[in-house]
Amino acid sequence: MRSGFISIVGRPNVGKSTLLNRILQEKVAIVSDKPQTTRNNIRGILTRGDVQIIFIDTPGIHKPRTKLGEFMIQSAINSMKEAELILFLTDEGWEKGSGDQHILELFSQIPTPKLLAINKIDRIEPEAFLRIYQEYEKTGLFQGIYGISAKEEKNVDRLVERLLSMMPEGPFYFPPDMVTDHPERFIASEIIREKMLLYLDEELPHGVAVEIESFKEEKKLIRIGAVIYCEKKSHKGMIIGKNGKKLKGIGKSARIELEAIFGINIYLELWVKIKENWRDNDVLLSGFGYSSRSE
């Protein structure tokens, strides 16, 4: 048997969660076109024959402006130090911005083996791809470079085969049929948050947290009660919407997807409450599951 942990890292919005879902052929990480969608390290499990990989989908590495941001960055760094392999995902040349340069500087301090995947090749011209490839190849940091499209599923199988081949000898950490170790409460809170990312304006979702207050399993139904916390009274009004229309849309969309995931009817109740500046409050961050302590 062989097994190991792979940390998927990169800037916000380069497609890390999309890639993880594509590899597992099942949705374990929420996805949106807004940056900083992933806040916690999301673990996905792939078992192929006698090899098991535990993927860690990390928050996008960015310049933090709040304590929540600091937690997200530290989570990504911790996962890189503890993994057997780092999979770095990008979608452009590092000379275009400081984000990837900062990540490369972090890599130089971490001896963990690294692979590079250049994502979204369906949008990149061949000449541009060659330039990007050569930029990263010159760093000497990577044991392999792959061009992929997570969305279009191009070359993902080739990348996965390489990842499987690089896993060291070790035991299975999870049953072969398991795809994530996150509890159902966490999955429910993430799906609700994903729907807010889709329904709400650009900045508002980053100031929102979801707490599952109740999760009761019955014979043919799961009853879920969730509280959406925001930072301002005006934000509460935007989340609820005129005559409650916005909140109802979020709830309906989340309920439909949760029913598909859990395979059972869902009764979902949502409430909206205000917790001012919760993103900079250590106690509230810890209560919402965002702890700055190393795991």
Sequence and secondary structure as in RCSB ss.txt:
>XXXX:A:sequence
MRSGFISIVGRPNVGKSTLLNRILQEKVAIVSDKPQTTRNNIRGILTRGDVQIIFIDTPGIHKPRTKLGEFMIQS
AINSMKEAELILFLTDEGWEKGSGDQHILELFSQIPTPKLLAINKIDRIEPEAFLRIYQEYEKTGLFQGIYGISA
KEEKNVDRLVERLLSMMPEGPFYFPPDMVTDHPERFIASEIIREKMLLYLDEELPHGVAVEIESFKEEKKLIRIG
AVIYCEKKSHKGMIIGKNGKKLKGIGKSARIELEAIFGINIYLELWVKIKENWRDNDVLLSGFGYSSRSE
>XXXX:A:secstr
 EEEEEEEE STTSSHHHHHHHHHTS  S   SSSS   S EEEEEEETTEEEEEEE        SHHHHHHHHH
HHHHHHH SEEEEEESS GGG HHHHHHHHHHTT  S EEEEE  GGGS HHHHHHHHHHHHTTT  S EEE BT
TTTBSHHHHHHHHHHT  B   SS TT  B   HHHHHHHHHHHHHHHHS SSGGGG EEEEEEEEE SSEEEEE
EEEEESSHHHHHHHH GGGHHHHHHHHHHHHHHHHHHTSEEEEEEEEEE TTGGG HHHHHHTT   S  
